Amino acid sequence: MRVMAGLILCAILSGCAAAPNGYRDASAPIASITRFEAARFAGPWQMRAAFGAAPSGVVFTESEGAITSMQFMGEGAATTMDQTRPARFETPQGPLWVLWVDEAYRTAVIGTPDGRLGWVIDRNATGGADRIRAARSLLEFNGYDPAQLRELGR
């Protein structure tokens, strides 16, 4: 199962870049959030917007205060994650960072430093238009090209 999740994540991380440097300007600063609580972040999230290919949603698993795996909705497999810092994870396919999460942990932005991946995820498939707009702005602030962001949920 881990192999299948790894292959899916690898395809997403490597196969969908729109430009050689991904979907963000690599010279722009990027940062993960510092106020991150793994227990509040754990659970299912719906994909609301993404750069390139993306699953319909993801489920994060928490253990002993750290996020330890990510499973794609509709798939039985999960990929392991090593939480190296608050909101920063190492996977077998590369780093994933939480760039932003709203105070109530309803909407979040996930990205990679090299810009190969950028997601807006939400606890619900619809609603929260103000938070989705804020998430889009956060991606742009971190150097992502908003013109390439695909809206997935309404």
N, CA, C and O atoms as a GROMACS GRO file, in nm:
protein
  616
    1MET      N    1   0.081  -0.119   0.000
    1MET     CA    2   0.000   0.000   0.000
    1MET      C    3   0.085   0.126   0.000
    1MET      O    4   0.053   0.222  -0.070
    2ARG      N    5   0.192   0.127   0.076
    2ARG     CA    6   0.279   0.244   0.078
    2ARG      C    7   0.341   0.268  -0.057
    2ARG      O    8   0.364   0.383  -0.095
    3VAL      N    9   0.370   0.161  -0.130
    3VAL     CA   10   0.429   0.176  -0.262
    3VAL      C   11   0.332   0.248  -0.354
    3VAL      O   12   0.372   0.338  -0.428
    4MET      N   13   0.202   0.211  -0.350
    4MET     CA   14   0.102   0.275  -0.436
    4MET      C   15   0.090   0.423  -0.401
    4MET      O   16   0.088   0.507  -0.491
    5ALA      N   17   0.081   0.457  -0.274
    5ALA     CA   18   0.072   0.598  -0.234
    5ALA      C   19   0.197   0.672  -0.276
    5ALA      O   20   0.189   0.786  -0.322
    6GLY      N   21   0.311   0.610  -0.262
    6GLY     CA   22   0.436   0.672  -0.302
    6GLY      C   23   0.439   0.700  -0.451
    6GLY      O   24   0.487   0.805  -0.494
    7LEU      N   25   0.390   0.606  -0.530
    7LEU     CA   26   0.385   0.625  -0.675
    7LEU      C   27   0.290   0.738  -0.712
    7LEU      O   28   0.320   0.818  -0.801
    8ILE      N   29   0.175   0.744  -0.645
    8ILE     CA   30   0.080   0.852  -0.673
    8ILE      C   31   0.141   0.986  -0.638
    8ILE      O   32   0.137   1.079  -0.719
    9LEU      N   33   0.198   0.998  -0.518
    9LEU     CA   34   0.258   1.125  -0.477
    9LEU      C   35   0.375   1.162  -0.567
    9LEU      O   36   0.393   1.278  -0.602
   10CYS      N   37   0.454   1.063  -0.604
   10CYS     CA   38   0.568   1.089  -0.693
   10CYS      C   39   0.519   1.143  -0.826
   10CYS      O   40   0.577   1.237  -0.881
   11ALA      N   41   0.411   1.084  -0.880
   11ALA     CA   42   0.357   1.133  -1.006
   11ALA      C   43   0.306   1.275  -0.992
   11ALA      O   44   0.326   1.358  -1.081
   12ILE      N   45   0.241   1.304  -0.880
   12ILE     CA   46   0.191   1.439  -0.858
   12ILE      C   47   0.306   1.537  -0.842
   12ILE      O   48   0.304   1.646  -0.900
   13LEU      N   49   0.407   1.500  -0.764
   13LEU     CA   50   0.520   1.590  -0.739
   13LEU      C   51   0.606   1.612  -0.862
   13LEU      O   52   0.659   1.721  -0.882
   14SER      N   53   0.622   1.509  -0.944
   14SER     CA   54   0.718   1.523  -1.053
   14SER      C   55   0.657   1.539  -1.190
   14SER      O   56   0.720   1.597  -1.279
   15GLY      N   57   0.538   1.492  -1.211
   15GLY     CA   58   0.486   1.487  -1.346
   15GLY      C   59   0.398   1.601  -1.389
   15GLY      O   60   0.352   1.602  -1.503
   16CYS      N   61   0.373   1.697  -1.303
   16CYS     CA   62   0.274   1.797  -1.340
   16CYS      C   63   0.329   1.939  -1.342
   16CYS      O   64   0.251   2.033  -1.351
   17ALA      N   65   0.455   1.956  -1.334
   17ALA     CA   66   0.510   2.092  -1.332
   17ALA      C   67   0.486   2.161  -1.465
   17ALA      O   68   0.508   2.104  -1.572
   18ALA      N   69   0.441   2.284  -1.456
   18ALA     CA   70   0.411   2.360  -1.578
   18ALA      C   71   0.536   2.421  -1.638
   18ALA      O   72   0.539   2.452  -1.757
   19ALA      N   73   0.637   2.439  -1.558
   19ALA     CA   74   0.761   2.500  -1.604
   19ALA      C   75   0.876   2.425  -1.536
   19ALA      O   76   0.853   2.353  -1.440
   20PRO      N   77   0.998   2.441  -1.586
   20PRO     CA   78   1.110   2.370  -1.525
   20PRO      C   79   1.122   2.394  -1.374
   20PRO      O   80   1.165   2.305  -1.301
   21ASN      N   81   1.085   2.513  -1.328
   21ASN     CA   82   1.095   2.543  -1.185
   21ASN      C   83   0.964   2.524  -1.112
   21ASN      O   84   0.950   2.573  -0.999
   22GLY      N   85   0.866   2.457  -1.171
   22GLY     CA   86   0.739   2.433  -1.105
   22GLY      C   87   0.644   2.550  -1.121
   22GLY      O   88   0.653   2.627  -1.216
   23TYR      N   89   0.553   2.563  -1.027
   23TYR     CA   90   0.447   2.662  -1.034
   23TYR      C   91   0.478   2.789  -0.955
   23TYR      O   92   0.392   2.877  -0.945
   24ARG      N   93   0.597   2.800  -0.900
   24ARG     CA   94   0.631   2.920  -0.824
   24ARG      C   95   0.768   2.972  -0.865
   24ARG      O   96   0.852   2.898  -0.915
   25ASP      N   97   0.786   3.098  -0.842
   25ASP     CA   98   0.915   3.163  -0.865
   25ASP      C   99   1.008   3.119  -0.753
   25ASP      O  100   0.990   3.157  -0.638
   26ALA      N  101   1.107   3.040  -0.788
   26ALA     CA  102   1.199   2.984  -0.688
   26ALA      C  103   1.279   3.092  -0.615
   26ALA      O  104   1.335   3.065  -0.508
   27SER      N  105   1.287   3.211  -0.670
   27SER     CA  106   1.361   3.318  -0.602
   27SER      C  107   1.275   3.388  -0.496
   27SER      O  108   1.327   3.464  -0.415
   28ALA      N  109   1.144   3.364  -0.497
   28ALA     CA  110   1.055   3.426  -0.398
   28ALA      C  111   1.069   3.354  -0.265
   28ALA      O  112   1.086   3.232  -0.262
   29PRO      N  113   1.062   3.427  -0.154
   29PRO     CA  114   1.068   3.361  -0.023
   29PRO      C  115   0.945   3.274  -0.002
   29PRO      O  116   0.837   3.303  -0.053
   30ILE      N  117   0.962   3.168   0.073
   30ILE     CA  118   0.852   3.078   0.108
   30ILE      C  119   0.873   3.036   0.253
   30ILE      O  120   0.987   3.017   0.297
   31ALA      N  121   0.764   3.021   0.325
   31ALA     CA  122   0.775   2.984   0.467
   31ALA      C  123   0.656   2.899   0.508
   31ALA      O  124   0.545   2.918   0.459
   32SER      N  125   0.681   2.806   0.597
   32SER     CA  126   0.572   2.730   0.657
   32SER      C  127   0.522   2.808   0.779
   32SER      O  128   0.591   2.895   0.832
   33ILE      N  129   0.401   2.774   0.823
   33ILE     CA  130   0.346   2.842   0.940
   33ILE      C  131   0.419   2.795   1.066
   33ILE      O  132   0.474   2.685   1.069
   34THR      N  133   0.418   2.876   1.168
   34THR     CA  134   0.483   2.838   1.294
   34THR      C  135   0.382   2.788   1.397
   34THR      O  136   0.418   2.710   1.485
   35ARG      N  137   0.257   2.831   1.387
   35ARG     CA  138   0.155   2.784   1.480
   35ARG      C  139   0.084   2.664   1.417
   35ARG      O  140  -0.012   2.681   1.342
   36PHE      N  141   0.132   2.548   1.446
   36PHE     CA  142   0.080   2.427   1.386
   36PHE      C  143   0.053   2.323   1.494
   36PHE      O  144   0.140   2.294   1.576
   37GLU      N  145  -0.067   2.269   1.493
   37GLU     CA  146  -0.103   2.164   1.588
   37GLU      C  147  -0.143   2.040   1.510
   37GLU      O  148  -0.246   2.037   1.444
   38ALA      N  149  -0.060   1.937   1.518
   38ALA     CA  150  -0.082   1.816   1.441
   38ALA      C  151  -0.218   1.753   1.471
   38ALA      O  152  -0.285   1.706   1.379
   39ALA      N  153  -0.260   1.750   1.597
   39ALA     CA  154  -0.388   1.689   1.632
   39ALA      C  155  -0.505   1.760   1.565
   39ALA      O  156  -0.602   1.696   1.526
   40ARG      N  157  -0.497   1.891   1.552
   40ARG     CA  158  -0.604   1.967   1.486
   40ARG      C  159  -0.597   1.953   1.334
   40ARG      O  160  -0.699   1.962   1.266
   41PHE      N  161  -0.477   1.931   1.282
   41PHE     CA  162  -0.458   1.918   1.137
   41PHE      C  163  -0.499   1.779   1.088
   41PHE      O  164  -0.538   1.764   0.972
   42ALA      N  165  -0.489   1.680   1.172
   42ALA     CA  166  -0.518   1.542   1.133
   42ALA      C  167  -0.662   1.527   1.087
   42ALA      O  168  -0.751   1.601   1.128
   43GLY      N  169  -0.682   1.430   1.000
   43GLY     CA  170  -0.815   1.399   0.952
   43GLY      C  171  -0.831   1.426   0.804
   43GLY      O  172  -0.734   1.454   0.735
   44PRO      N  173  -0.956   1.418   0.756
   44PRO     CA  174  -0.982   1.434   0.613
   44PRO      C  175  -0.990   1.579   0.568
   44PRO      O  176  -1.041   1.665   0.640
   45TRP      N  177  -0.940   1.603   0.449
   45TRP     CA  178  -0.944   1.734   0.384
   45TRP      C  179  -0.986   1.714   0.239
   45TRP      O  180  -0.943   1.619   0.174
   46GLN      N  181  -1.071   1.803   0.189
   46GLN     CA  182  -1.114   1.803   0.050
   46GLN      C  183  -1.021   1.893  -0.031
   46GLN      O  184  -0.978   1.998   0.017
   47MET      N  185  -0.990   1.852  -0.152
   47MET     CA  186  -0.908   1.934  -0.241
   47MET      C  187  -0.998   2.042  -0.302
   47MET      O  188  -1.098   2.011  -0.366
   48ARG      N  189  -0.962   2.169  -0.282
   48ARG     CA  190  -1.042   2.279  -0.335
   48ARG      C  191  -0.977   2.347  -0.455
   48ARG      O  192  -1.047   2.397  -0.543
   49ALA      N  193  -0.846   2.349  -0.459
   49ALA     CA  194  -0.773   2.407  -0.572
   49ALA      C  195  -0.634   2.345  -0.574
   49ALA      O  196  -0.580   2.308  -0.470
   50ALA      N  197  -0.577   2.336  -0.693
   50ALA     CA  198  -0.445   2.273  -0.703
   50ALA      C  199  -0.374   2.319  -0.829
   50ALA      O  200  -0.436   2.364  -0.925
   51PHE      N  201  -0.244   2.307  -0.826
   51PHE     CA  202  -0.160   2.325  -0.943
   51PHE      C  203  -0.136   2.186  -1.000
   51PHE      O  204  -0.081   2.100  -0.932
   52GLY      N  205  -0.177   2.164  -1.123
   52GLY     CA  206  -0.157   2.034  -1.187
   52GLY      C  207  -0.247   1.926  -1.130
   52GLY      O  208  -0.353   1.956  -1.075
   53ALA      N  209  -0.203   1.801  -1.142
   53ALA     CA  210  -0.281   1.686  -1.096
   53ALA      C  211  -0.292   1.687  -0.944
   53ALA      O  212  -0.199   1.727  -0.874
   54ALA      N  213  -0.406   1.640  -0.895
   54ALA     CA  214  -0.426   1.634  -0.750
   54ALA      C  215  -0.533   1.530  -0.718
   54ALA      O  216  -0.622   1.506  -0.800
   55PRO      N  217  -0.525   1.468  -0.602
   55PRO     CA  218  -0.631   1.376  -0.560
   55PRO      C  219  -0.756   1.456  -0.521
   55PRO      O  220  -0.751   1.578  -0.509
   56SER      N  221  -0.867   1.387  -0.501
   56SER     CA  222  -0.990   1.456  -0.460
   56SER      C  223  -0.982   1.504  -0.315
   56SER      O  224  -1.054   1.595  -0.274
   57GLY      N  225  -0.896   1.442  -0.240
   57GLY     CA  226  -0.878   1.481  -0.102
   57GLY      C  227  -0.767   1.399  -0.038
   57GLY      O  228  -0.715   1.305  -0.097
   58VAL      N  229  -0.732   1.437   0.084
   58VAL     CA  230  -0.627   1.368   0.158
   58VAL      C  231  -0.670   1.351   0.304
   58VAL      O  232  -0.751   1.427   0.356
   59VAL      N  233  -0.615   1.250   0.367
   59VAL     CA  234  -0.638   1.226   0.509
   59VAL      C  235  -0.501   1.220   0.577
   59VAL      O  236  -0.417   1.139   0.540
   60PHE      N  237  -0.480   1.307   0.675
   60PHE     CA  238  -0.356   1.308   0.750
   60PHE      C  239  -0.376   1.234   0.882
   60PHE      O  240  -0.479   1.250   0.948
   61THR      N  241  -0.277   1.154   0.919
   61THR     CA  242  -0.281   1.078   1.044
   61THR      C  243  -0.180   1.136   1.141
   61THR      O  244  -0.066   1.167   1.104
   62GLU      N  245  -0.222   1.150   1.265
   62GLU     CA  246  -0.137   1.205   1.371
   62GLU      C  247  -0.109   1.096   1.474
   62GLU      O  248  -0.195   1.014   1.505
   63SER      N  249   0.012   1.097   1.526
   63SER     CA  250   0.050   1.006   1.634
   63SER      C  251   0.151   1.077   1.722
   63SER      O  252   0.251   1.129   1.673
   64GLU      N  253   0.125   1.079   1.850
   64GLU     CA  254   0.216   1.138   1.948
   64GLU      C  255   0.257   1.280   1.913
   64GLU      O  256   0.374   1.317   1.927
   65GLY      N  257   0.160   1.360   1.866
   65GLY     CA  258   0.186   1.501   1.841
   65GLY      C  259   0.251   1.535   1.709
   65GLY      O  260   0.295   1.648   1.688
   66ALA      N  261   0.258   1.438   1.617
   66ALA     CA  262   0.318   1.464   1.486
   66ALA      C  263   0.234   1.399   1.376
   66ALA      O  264   0.173   1.294   1.398
   67ILE      N  265   0.232   1.459   1.260
   67ILE     CA  266   0.168   1.398   1.144
   67ILE      C  267   0.262   1.290   1.093
   67ILE      O  268   0.380   1.314   1.069
   68THR      N  269   0.207   1.168   1.077
   68THR     CA  270   0.292   1.055   1.041
   68THR      C  271   0.263   0.996   0.903
   68THR      O  272   0.347   0.925   0.847
   69SER      N  273   0.144   1.026   0.847
   69SER     CA  274   0.115   0.973   0.714
   69SER      C  275   0.008   1.056   0.646
   69SER      O  276  -0.065   1.133   0.709
   70MET      N  277   0.001   1.038   0.515
   70MET     CA  278  -0.100   1.103   0.432
   70MET      C  279  -0.156   0.997   0.339
   70MET      O  280  -0.082   0.924   0.273
   71GLN      N  281  -0.288   0.989   0.334
   71GLN     CA  282  -0.355   0.895   0.247
   71GLN      C  283  -0.441   0.973   0.149
   71GLN      O  284  -0.510   1.067   0.188
   72PHE      N  285  -0.439   0.933   0.023
   72PHE     CA  286  -0.523   0.996  -0.078
   72PHE      C  287  -0.662   0.936  -0.069
   72PHE      O  288  -0.675   0.813  -0.064
   73MET      N  289  -0.766   1.019  -0.067
   73MET     CA  290  -0.902   0.969  -0.061
   73MET      C  291  -0.930   0.883  -0.183
   73MET      O  292  -0.888   0.916  -0.294
   74GLY      N  293  -0.998   0.773  -0.162
   74GLY     CA  294  -1.029   0.681  -0.270
   74GLY      C  295  -0.920   0.578  -0.293
   74GLY      O  296  -0.936   0.487  -0.374
   75GLU      N  297  -0.809   0.592  -0.224
   75GLU     CA  298  -0.697   0.497  -0.237
   75GLU      C  299  -0.677   0.429  -0.101
   75GLU      O  300  -0.696   0.492   0.003
   76GLY      N  301  -0.640   0.304  -0.101
   76GLY     CA  302  -0.617   0.234   0.024
   76GLY      C  303  -0.477   0.256   0.080
   76GLY      O  304  -0.448   0.217   0.193
   77ALA      N  305  -0.391   0.316   0.001
   77ALA     CA  306  -0.251   0.328   0.039
   77ALA      C  307  -0.222   0.463   0.105
   77ALA      O  308  -0.290   0.562   0.080
   78ALA      N  309  -0.121   0.464   0.188
   78ALA     CA  310  -0.076   0.587   0.253
   78ALA      C  311   0.074   0.601   0.234
   78ALA      O  312   0.145   0.503   0.217
   79THR      N  313   0.121   0.725   0.236
   79THR     CA  314   0.264   0.751   0.230
   79THR      C  315   0.308   0.802   0.367
   79THR      O  316   0.238   0.880   0.430
   80THR      N  317   0.423   0.758   0.411
   80THR     CA  318   0.473   0.801   0.541
   80THR      C  319   0.524   0.943   0.533
   80THR      O  320   0.569   0.990   0.428
   81MET      N  321   0.516   1.010   0.646
   81MET     CA  322   0.564   1.148   0.655
   81MET      C  323   0.641   1.161   0.785
   81MET      O  324   0.598   1.112   0.890
   82ASP      N  325   0.754   1.227   0.778
   82ASP     CA  326   0.834   1.255   0.897
   82ASP      C  327   0.822   1.404   0.924
   82ASP      O  328   0.870   1.486   0.846
   83GLN      N  329   0.757   1.439   1.035
   83GLN     CA  330   0.741   1.581   1.069
   83GLN      C  331   0.873   1.631   1.126
   83GLN      O  332   0.907   1.600   1.240
   84THR      N  333   0.947   1.708   1.047
   84THR     CA  334   1.080   1.754   1.085
   84THR      C  335   1.076   1.882   1.166
   84THR      O  336   1.168   1.910   1.243
   85ARG      N  337   0.970   1.961   1.151
   85ARG     CA  338   0.946   2.085   1.222
   85ARG      C  339   0.795   2.105   1.225
   85ARG      O  340   0.723   2.032   1.156
   86PRO      N  341   0.746   2.199   1.302
   86PRO     CA  342   0.603   2.227   1.290
   86PRO      C  343   0.570   2.264   1.145
   86PRO      O  344   0.634   2.351   1.087
   87ALA      N  345   0.471   2.197   1.088
   87ALA     CA  346   0.420   2.225   0.954
   87ALA      C  347   0.517   2.190   0.840
   87ALA      O  348   0.495   2.232   0.727
   88ARG      N  349   0.622   2.115   0.868
   88ARG     CA  350   0.714   2.069   0.762
   88ARG      C  351   0.730   1.918   0.771
   88ARG      O  352   0.755   1.861   0.877
   89PHE      N  353   0.715   1.856   0.654
   89PHE     CA  354   0.719   1.710   0.648
   89PHE      C  355   0.814   1.664   0.539
   89PHE      O  356   0.823   1.726   0.433
   90GLU      N  357   0.881   1.557   0.566
   90GLU     CA  358   0.961   1.489   0.464
   90GLU      C  359   0.886   1.363   0.426
   90GLU      O  360   0.844   1.286   0.512
   91THR      N  361   0.870   1.342   0.296
   91THR     CA  362   0.812   1.220   0.244
   91THR      C  363   0.918   1.153   0.158
   91THR      O  364   1.019   1.215   0.125
   92PRO      N  365   0.898   1.027   0.122
   92PRO     CA  366   0.995   0.964   0.032
   92PRO      C  367   1.009   1.038  -0.101
   92PRO      O  368   1.110   1.023  -0.170
   93GLN      N  369   0.908   1.119  -0.138
   93GLN     CA  370   0.911   1.191  -0.264
   93GLN      C  371   0.959   1.335  -0.250
   93GLN      O  372   0.973   1.404  -0.351
   94GLY      N  373   0.984   1.382  -0.130
   94GLY     CA  374   1.030   1.518  -0.110
   94GLY      C  375   0.952   1.590  -0.001
   94GLY      O  376   0.863   1.532   0.060
   95PRO      N  377   0.986   1.717   0.023
   95PRO     CA  378   0.923   1.791   0.132
   95PRO      C  379   0.783   1.841   0.098
   95PRO      O  380   0.754   1.874  -0.018
   96LEU      N  381   0.698   1.847   0.198
   96LEU     CA  382   0.566   1.910   0.192
   96LEU      C  383   0.557   2.005   0.310
   96LEU      O  384   0.590   1.967   0.422
   97TRP      N  385   0.512   2.125   0.286
   97TRP     CA  386   0.501   2.225   0.393
   97TRP      C  387   0.358   2.275   0.401
   97TRP      O  388   0.290   2.289   0.299
   98VAL      N  389   0.311   2.302   0.522
   98VAL     CA  390   0.185   2.373   0.542
   98VAL      C  391   0.222   2.521   0.546
   98VAL      O  392   0.289   2.567   0.638
   99LEU      N  393   0.177   2.594   0.444
   99LEU     CA  394   0.212   2.735   0.433
   99LEU      C  395   0.116   2.822   0.514
   99LEU      O  396   0.152   2.931   0.558
  100TRP      N  397  -0.007   2.774   0.533
  100TRP     CA  398  -0.108   2.850   0.605
  100TRP      C  399  -0.222   2.759   0.646
  100TRP      O  400  -0.254   2.664   0.575
  101VAL      N  401  -0.281   2.787   0.759
  101VAL     CA  402  -0.406   2.723   0.801
  101VAL      C  403  -0.484   2.829   0.878
  101VAL      O  404  -0.428   2.903   0.957
  102ASP      N  405  -0.616   2.834   0.853
  102ASP     CA  406  -0.693   2.935   0.925
  102ASP      C  407  -0.702   2.895   1.072
  102ASP      O  408  -0.674   2.781   1.109
  103GLU      N  409  -0.741   2.989   1.155
  103GLU     CA  410  -0.740   2.969   1.300
  103GLU      C  411  -0.823   2.850   1.345
  103GLU      O  412  -0.789   2.784   1.444
  104ALA      N  413  -0.931   2.821   1.275
  104ALA     CA  414  -1.018   2.710   1.313
  104ALA      C  415  -0.982   2.578   1.244
  104ALA      O  416  -1.053   2.479   1.260
  105TYR      N  417  -0.874   2.576   1.170
  105TYR     CA  418  -0.828   2.456   1.097
  105TYR      C  419  -0.935   2.404   1.002
  105TYR      O  420  -0.964   2.284   1.000
  106ARG      N  421  -0.995   2.495   0.924
  106ARG     CA  422  -1.094   2.459   0.824
  106ARG      C  423  -1.036   2.462   0.684
  106ARG      O  424  -1.078   2.384   0.598
  107THR      N  425  -0.940   2.551   0.659
  107THR     CA  426  -0.879   2.568   0.527
  107THR      C  427  -0.728   2.575   0.545
  107THR      O  428  -0.680   2.638   0.639
  108ALA      N  429  -0.655   2.511   0.455
  108ALA     CA  430  -0.509   2.513   0.463
  108ALA      C  431  -0.448   2.521   0.324
  108ALA      O  432  -0.512   2.488   0.224
  109VAL      N  433  -0.323   2.565   0.320
  109VAL     CA  434  -0.245   2.570   0.197
  109VAL      C  435  -0.122   2.482   0.218
  109VAL      O  436  -0.051   2.497   0.317
  110ILE      N  437  -0.099   2.391   0.125
  110ILE     CA  438   0.017   2.303   0.128
  110ILE      C  439   0.099   2.329   0.003
  110ILE      O  440   0.043   2.346  -0.106
  111GLY      N  441   0.230   2.334   0.017
  111GLY     CA  442   0.316   2.355  -0.098
  111GLY      C  443   0.450   2.289  -0.079
  111GLY      O  444   0.480   2.231   0.025
  112THR      N  445   0.531   2.299  -0.182
  112THR     CA  446   0.667   2.249  -0.178
  112THR      C  447   0.761   2.365  -0.206
  112THR      O  448   0.728   2.453  -0.286
  113PRO      N  449   0.877   2.368  -0.142
  113PRO     CA  450   0.970   2.478  -0.165
  113PRO      C  451   1.008   2.497  -0.312
  113PRO      O  452   1.031   2.610  -0.355
  114ASP      N  453   1.014   2.388  -0.389
  114ASP     CA  454   1.051   2.402  -0.530
  114ASP      C  455   0.932   2.435  -0.619
  114ASP      O  456   0.950   2.457  -0.739
  115GLY      N  457   0.811   2.438  -0.563
  115GLY     CA  458   0.694   2.478  -0.640
  115GLY      C  459   0.633   2.372  -0.728
  115GLY      O  460   0.548   2.404  -0.811
  116ARG      N  461   0.673   2.247  -0.712
  116ARG     CA  462   0.613   2.140  -0.793
  116ARG      C  463   0.470   2.110  -0.752
  116ARG      O  464   0.395   2.050  -0.829
  117LEU      N  465   0.431   2.151  -0.631
  117LEU     CA  466   0.300   2.119  -0.581
  117LEU      C  467   0.247   2.236  -0.501
  117LEU      O  468   0.322   2.301  -0.428
  118GLY      N  469   0.121   2.264  -0.514
  118GLY     CA  470   0.051   2.363  -0.433
  118GLY      C  471  -0.094   2.325  -0.425
  118GLY      O  472  -0.160   2.306  -0.528
  119TRP      N  473  -0.147   2.313  -0.303
  119TRP     CA  474  -0.286   2.272  -0.282
  119TRP      C  475  -0.355   2.368  -0.189
  119TRP      O  476  -0.295   2.421  -0.096
  120VAL      N  477  -0.483   2.391  -0.215
  120VAL     CA  478  -0.573   2.454  -0.119
  120VAL      C  479  -0.667   2.342  -0.076
  120VAL      O  480  -0.740   2.287  -0.158
  121ILE      N  481  -0.665   2.309   0.053
  121ILE     CA  482  -0.749   2.203   0.105
  121ILE      C  483  -0.844   2.261   0.209
  121ILE      O  484  -0.815   2.361   0.274
  122ASP      N  485  -0.958   2.197   0.222
  122ASP     CA  486  -1.060   2.246   0.315
  122ASP      C  487  -1.132   2.126   0.375
  122ASP      O  488  -1.135   2.018   0.315
  123ARG      N  489  -1.188   2.144   0.491
  123ARG     CA  490  -1.263   2.036   0.556
  123ARG      C  491  -1.392   2.004   0.480
  123ARG      O  492  -1.448   1.896   0.498
  124ASN      N  493  -1.439   2.097   0.398
  124ASN     CA  494  -1.563   2.077   0.322
  124ASN      C  495  -1.537   2.099   0.173
  124ASN      O  496  -1.446   2.172   0.134
  125ALA      N  497  -1.620   2.034   0.091
  125ALA     CA  498  -1.605   2.046  -0.054
  125ALA      C  499  -1.658   2.178  -0.108
  125ALA      O  500  -1.625   2.216  -0.219
  126THR      N  501  -1.740   2.247  -0.031
  126THR     CA  502  -1.797   2.374  -0.074
  126THR      C  503  -1.795   2.473   0.043
  126THR      O  504  -1.772   2.435   0.158
  127GLY      N  505  -1.821   2.600   0.010
  127GLY     CA  506  -1.830   2.703   0.113
  127GLY      C  507  -1.695   2.764   0.147
  127GLY      O  508  -1.593   2.728   0.089
  128GLY      N  509  -1.698   2.856   0.242
  128GLY     CA  510  -1.575   2.919   0.288
  128GLY      C  511  -1.505   3.004   0.184
  128GLY      O  512  -1.382   3.006   0.178
  129ALA      N  513  -1.582   3.073   0.100
  129ALA     CA  514  -1.523   3.150  -0.010
  129ALA      C  515  -1.418   3.249   0.038
  129ALA      O  516  -1.318   3.271  -0.030
  130ASP      N  517  -1.440   3.310   0.154
  130ASP     CA  518  -1.342   3.405   0.207
  130ASP      C  519  -1.211   3.337   0.241
  130ASP      O  520  -1.104   3.394   0.216
  131ARG      N  521  -1.217   3.218   0.296
  131ARG     CA  522  -1.094   3.144   0.329
  131ARG      C  523  -1.023   3.096   0.203
  131ARG      O  524  -0.900   3.096   0.197
  132ILE      N  525  -1.099   3.054   0.103
  132ILE     CA  526  -1.039   3.009  -0.022
  132ILE      C  527  -0.968   3.126  -0.090
  132ILE      O  528  -0.858   3.109  -0.144
  133ARG      N  529  -1.029   3.244  -0.088
  133ARG     CA  530  -0.962   3.364  -0.143
  133ARG      C  531  -0.833   3.393  -0.066
  133ARG      O  532  -0.730   3.424  -0.126
  134ALA      N  533  -0.838   3.382   0.066
  134ALA     CA  534  -0.718   3.406   0.148
  134ALA      C  535  -0.609   3.304   0.112
  134ALA      O  536  -0.491   3.339   0.105
  135ALA      N  537  -0.649   3.179   0.091
  135ALA     CA  538  -0.552   3.075   0.056
  135ALA      C  539  -0.487   3.105  -0.079
  135ALA      O  540  -0.366   3.088  -0.095
  136ARG      N  541  -0.566   3.148  -0.176
  136ARG     CA  542  -0.511   3.186  -0.307
  136ARG      C  543  -0.410   3.299  -0.292
  136ARG      O  544  -0.303   3.297  -0.353
  137SER      N  545  -0.444   3.398  -0.210
  137SER     CA  546  -0.353   3.511  -0.186
  137SER      C  547  -0.224   3.464  -0.122
  137SER      O  548  -0.116   3.515  -0.154
  138LEU      N  549  -0.235   3.368  -0.031
  138LEU     CA  550  -0.116   3.316   0.037
  138LEU      C  551  -0.024   3.245  -0.061
  138LEU      O  552   0.098   3.259  -0.054
  139LEU      N  553  -0.082   3.169  -0.154
  139LEU     CA  554   0.000   3.104  -0.256
  139LEU      C  555   0.074   3.208  -0.340
  139LEU      O  556   0.193   3.194  -0.366
  140GLU      N  557   0.003   3.313  -0.381
  140GLU     CA  558   0.066   3.418  -0.460
  140GLU      C  559   0.176   3.487  -0.380
  140GLU      O  560   0.284   3.515  -0.434
  141PHE      N  561   0.152   3.515  -0.253
  141PHE     CA  562   0.252   3.577  -0.166
  141PHE      C  563   0.379   3.492  -0.158
  141PHE      O  564   0.490   3.545  -0.147
  142ASN      N  565   0.362   3.359  -0.163
  142ASN     CA  566   0.476   3.267  -0.156
  142ASN      C  567   0.535   3.236  -0.293
  142ASN      O  568   0.612   3.141  -0.307
  143GLY      N  569   0.501   3.316  -0.395
  143GLY     CA  570   0.565   3.305  -0.525
  143GLY      C  571   0.496   3.217  -0.627
  143GLY      O  572   0.546   3.201  -0.738
  144TYR      N  573   0.379   3.160  -0.592
  144TYR     CA  574   0.307   3.076  -0.687
  144TYR      C  575   0.236   3.162  -0.791
  144TYR      O  576   0.198   3.276  -0.762
  145ASP      N  577   0.217   3.108  -0.911
  145ASP     CA  578   0.150   3.177  -1.020
  145ASP      C  579   0.000   3.149  -1.010
  145ASP      O  580  -0.044   3.039  -1.043
  146PRO      N  581  -0.080   3.246  -0.963
  146PRO     CA  582  -0.224   3.221  -0.944
  146PRO      C  583  -0.299   3.188  -1.072
  146PRO      O  584  -0.405   3.126  -1.067
  147ALA      N  585  -0.246   3.228  -1.187
  147ALA     CA  586  -0.311   3.199  -1.314
  147ALA      C  587  -0.314   3.049  -1.344
  147ALA      O  588  -0.398   3.004  -1.422
  148GLN      N  589  -0.224   2.973  -1.284
  148GLN     CA  590  -0.218   2.830  -1.310
  148GLN      C  591  -0.294   2.746  -1.206
  148GLN      O  592  -0.297   2.624  -1.217
  149LEU      N  593  -0.353   2.810  -1.107
  149LEU     CA  594  -0.425   2.739  -1.002
  149LEU      C  595  -0.563   2.698  -1.054
  149LEU      O  596  -0.640   2.781  -1.101
  150ARG      N  597  -0.592   2.568  -1.046
  150ARG     CA  598  -0.722   2.515  -1.089
  150ARG      C  599  -0.816   2.504  -0.972
  150ARG      O  600  -0.782   2.442  -0.871
  151GLU      N  601  -0.935   2.562  -0.982
  151GLU     CA  602  -1.039   2.549  -0.880
  151GLU      C  603  -1.102   2.411  -0.895
  151GLU      O  604  -1.135   2.370  -1.006
  152LEU      N  605  -1.117   2.339  -0.784
  152LEU     CA  606  -1.171   2.203  -0.792
  152LEU      C  607  -1.304   2.189  -0.719
  152LEU      O  608  -1.385   2.105  -0.758
  153GLY      N  609  -1.330   2.266  -0.617
  153GLY     CA  610  -1.454   2.256  -0.542
  153GLY      C  611  -1.532   2.385  -0.550
  153GLY      O  612  -1.474   2.491  -0.572
  154ARG      N  613  -1.657   2.377  -0.533
  154ARG     CA  614  -1.741   2.497  -0.536
  154ARG      C  615  -1.823   2.507  -0.412
  154ARG      O  616  -1.901   2.601  -0.396
   0.00000   0.00000   0.00000
